[in-house]
Structure formats: structure tokens, C-alpha cells
Amino acid sequence: MMDYGADLFKGTAWYYSRYRPLYPSSLLRFLVNKFSLNGDGRLLDLGCGTGQLTLRLNDWFQEIIGIDTETEMLDEAVHLSNVNRVDNAIWLQGRAEERSSDWGSFQLMIIAKAFHWMDRESILEILYNSSDDNGGIAIIDYDIDKYEPLHWKHKVNEIVKVWLGDERRAGNSTYTPPKERFEDTVTKSRFRDVERHGLPSFSYHWTVDSIIGNLYSTSFASKRLFGENLEKFENDLKSALMDIDSSGVFTEELSVSVITAFK
């Protein structure tokens, strides 16, 4: 498993909580129905980031726990907890391998847009051992292969490569994508009834500022990577986007996929 170092998401938390698209309410309804959530039990959000999805599930559990390796992300999660007056959330810093011995068991464990960073086989074993009887997992991501890449997204990627190089940066290295489909990895684990679900697509409207803010929330285009070229990069990207559409508004169809499995 690649070690990307401690600075993978350094400096991204503020942008992460403000510019990442929020998951649709259809995802919450799906999880409530699939896992028969009723306000009892406990939730674990592994790789919780700034905790937006964790917090939206707080009414469906007695206790919610978010864990992440990045202290900046968790600081933002604590802030959002306070703003939203959520009092049943606990935030843990570290890796599952380090914290699982004392976190108890859970009705539901979720991993949203983070499974690709993990040692997936060992994480699944840890989660199996941390599951309530009949508890389960949900691995959540956007289905990026469902639609043809949009012209404006191509242009954004081109300009990022101009300033940061062709290889996708990730912490102290470059990103190596998983070779195996996630559902196949889960099927090899001790979890049962593995299914992949596609939720209804929805339209998301980007602005030039939110496109830039979202880039700064990522590991591959975080603000610090541009160094003294930051202003030139922003001007280059803004100009290119306005040339594509002078309204400065760009619409994208997003679709969430969920892999579910039970103990």
C-alpha cells in the first residue's frame, strides 16, 4: 500500500468544507432504508474529512464517530458540529489500524470518497470485526464513469497539468489508482450480500470560484502546490473558463454509487 505521507491534504480543509459538492438527500434516504436506521446504534465514518456527511446522519444514531488522519479536517468537523449544535459526535484523529481496538462496534460504517487511499483488505477485516451482528458497510463515491467528460472539465484538467505536471500529485508521491473494482475487493472479504447501487443523478451548478475552491480541496491541486505561481494559475483558469461560457456557470450531472455489504 502506497504511503503518501502526512501532508496529503495539508491546507485543504477550509476549501473542503465549503466547495465539495454535498451528497444528495437521496443518499441519506437510501442508507436509512437499506440499513433500517431508527435512531439507535452507532455510526462510524472512516476518512470522514470535515464531517459533512457524518453530521447529516446524526439524527439516525445515538452516537456518531468520525475518524480521519488529518487534524485540519477534524478541526473543521468540530467547528461544523458546534455550528449545527450536534452533541452526539466524536472525532478521532489517526488510522483505523491504530484506533479500532477501543472504538467499540457499529450498526453502520461508511467510507465516502476515501476507500482508494486505504489498505483496503486490512480495513475491511477491521470493519468486519467492528460490526454489530447484522451491521454493515457502505462505500460511497461519485460514479465518474457514467457520463462523458465535459469540455470545461477537460480544460480544467489541462490547465492544472500545465502548472503541476502530467502526473497526478498525492502527498509526497504520485497517485496510484486501485487495480481492482471496490465491489470485487469487498466480495473477497468476510462481508456478505455485497451489492452496488446507483442512485438517481442530479444536476450540480458550478461557478468559476467554486471550481477553483474545489480544486484547492483536493490532494492533487491543493493551493500550496502552486507556490509562487498561484495567481498566474488562477488567472489562466478563470480566463479559460470564461472563454468557454461567459456566464461563468457550469452544470454537471452527478451520480452517487454505493457498495453495501453486511456482517
C-alpha positions, 0 to 999 in steps of 0.5 A, a space after each residue: 500500500 502506497 504511503 503518501 505521507 502526512 501532508 496529503 491534504 495539508 491546507 485543504 480543509 477550509 476549501 473542503 468544507 465549503 466547495 465539495 459538492 454535498 451528497 444528495 438527500 437521496 443518499 441519506 434516504 437510501 442508507 436509512 432504508 437499506 440499513 433500517 436506521 431508527 435512531 439507535 446504534 452507532 455510526 462510524 465514518 472512516 476518512 470522514 474529512 470535515 464531517 459533512 456527511 457524518 453530521 447529516 446522519 446524526 439524527 439516525 444514531 445515538 452516537 456518531 464517530 468520525 475518524 480521519 488522519 488529518 487534524 485540519 479536517 477534524 478541526 473543521 468537523 468540530 467547528 461544523 458540529 458546534 455550528 449545527 449544535 450536534 452533541 452526539 459526535 466524536 472525532 478521532 484523529 489517526 488510522 483505523 489500524 491504530 484506533 479500532 481496538 477501543 472504538 467499540 462496534 457499529 450498526 453502520 460504517 461508511 467510507 465516502 470518497 476515501 476507500 482508494 487511499 486505504 489498505 483496503 483488505 486490512 480495513 475491511 477485516 477491521 470493519 468486519 470485526 467492528 460490526 454489530 451482528 447484522 451491521 454493515 458497510 457502505 462505500 460511497 463515491 461519485 460514479 465518474 464513469 457514467 457520463 462523458 467528460 465535459 469540455 470545461 472539465 477537460 480544460 480544467 484538467 489541462 490547465 492544472 497539468 500545465 502548472 503541476 505536471 502530467 502526473 497526478 500529485 498525492 502527498 509526497 508521491 504520485 497517485 496510484 489508482 486501485 487495480 481492482 473494482 471496490 465491489 470485487 475487493 469487498 466480495 473477497 472479504 468476510 462481508 456478505 450480500 455485497 451489492 452496488 447501487 446507483 442512485 438517481 443523478 442530479 444536476 450540480 451548478 458550478 461557478 468559476 470560484 467554486 471550481 477553483 475552491 474545489 480544486 484547492 480541496 483536493 490532494 492533487 491541486 491543493 493551493 500550496 502546490 502552486 507556490 509562487 505561481 498561484 495567481 498566474 494559475 488562477 488567472 489562466 483558469 478563470 480566463 479559460 473558463 470564461 472563454 468557454 461560457 461567459 456566464 461563468 456557470 457550469 452544470 454537471 450531472 452527478 451520480 452517487 454509487 454505493 457498495 453495501 455489504 453486511 456482517 
